[in-house]
Amino acid sequence: MKNKIMNSITFIIHLLIYFSLYINSPKLCAYLIKVSLLKNSNIKKNNTPNNKIVILLYRSIGIRDIQIISKFSNKIPEILILRRSIVKVILKYFFYKKNIFFTFNKSKPSQKEYFTQNKNDKKKHEEFWTKLIFHLQNYYNKKLNFVTFAYYYYVENGLYAGCKNNKIPVKLWNKECFMSDSDVEYRTKINEYKYVFKFFNKISTYNNLMKRMLIGMDKSNNKKITVNGCPRIIDFIDKKKKNKRIKNLLFLSFNPIQGFPPIKKNEKLNWKLSYNKVIKILNQLSDHKDLNITIKRKNFTTYYTPYKINKRIKVIVGGTAEKSINEADIIIGHNSGSTLESLINRKYVMIPFFEKNQKLKKFLFKFDKSIIYTSEAKMKKDILNLINKKVVFPLKRKIYNKTIKYYYGNSNRVIQKYVNFLNS
């Protein structure tokens, strides 16, 4: 019922926004955006005087980072959240102007369509945003800042231009931190979004890998960028000691093409062989009475193995992996953020690499070689040897530290660093 009400409210907001576009009233549109801005109940109110409002362009992973920061500090500015669907409605109106009725029901233009759009329509789109931002600023008695969580959200470019024309800062809090080195090299080389960095006043990254990539895309980023670590690392660290017997195995279902740059010579490359062999191992272990096996799938559209999964294996679809990771003792994962979270959580982590082509190892994340399994028999044997073993979690495994720091950055003073970033 709650979702239906929220969907109805969002529909009405979209309809009113569309009307303001139809009558060419950026002032009305700015007012509608102002009254539709959201507050998150899990982001604590600032108890100290602050003459700034930060408007986040919604992204759940970014909201979670802000929640963590506000939990440990009351010095962040007032935080408001802009529905990204509103930004899409405005773009679609100017892009599909010939179809003037209920344009917001159409899908957003593709990346290719956006970059080949009519220049006059693009100019009008940016001019509307410039006027809209001017009026939005006038509705507040505080300084406005905008924060986005990815540089490649081309739908937001008109908003960025409007902010730049009104000298309102836009900051990039780059949410990316998990890539293979080959993928980073490819993105730096292809660099199709170089033009967008002129809109960002400051950039925050989680790690040095992303810093190098963004500077490689645009040398001027070197003066804007800071490496601040990832606040979510606090979510995954479990300092409470648990003395228990090993009985829970979790397989984090992974994207079979994660880590491969999307170029023609890589079209046939994937991790399906390793994935399917993991399922084979799990089926063989599923009859063990002292072992509970769970497969965590991100959603219903992720890769499906051709192998039939034993009925004794529990399959979870959707939601975050945090709860499953906390309950697991042994975790099989691959190129995914959840696998890295498992390292932080200090569980037994196993990375399958059962590929015939050993050169594919360069597309793996920077895992310690001691947890990468090239033999199915070895993985199965190690799992069997761990079952019912009495251990204390979190494990003291220093071999994880290098990988954790490589992707999550330095966690020292992570809260204060982001307080400074939001207030800058």
Helices and strands as residue ranges (DSSP letters): H 2-22, H 26-36, E 52-57, H 60-72, E 78-82, H 84-95, G 103-105, H 111-115, H 119-138, E 143-148, G 154-156, H 157-165, E 170-173, H 181-190, G 194-199, E 202-205, H 208-217, G 219-223, E 225-227, H 233-236, E 242-245, E 248-252, G 264-266, H 272-285, E 292-297, E 314-317, H 322-327, E 330-332, H 337-344, E 348-352, G 358-363, G 369-371, E 372-373, H 376-386, E 390-393, G 398-400, H 401-408, H 414-423
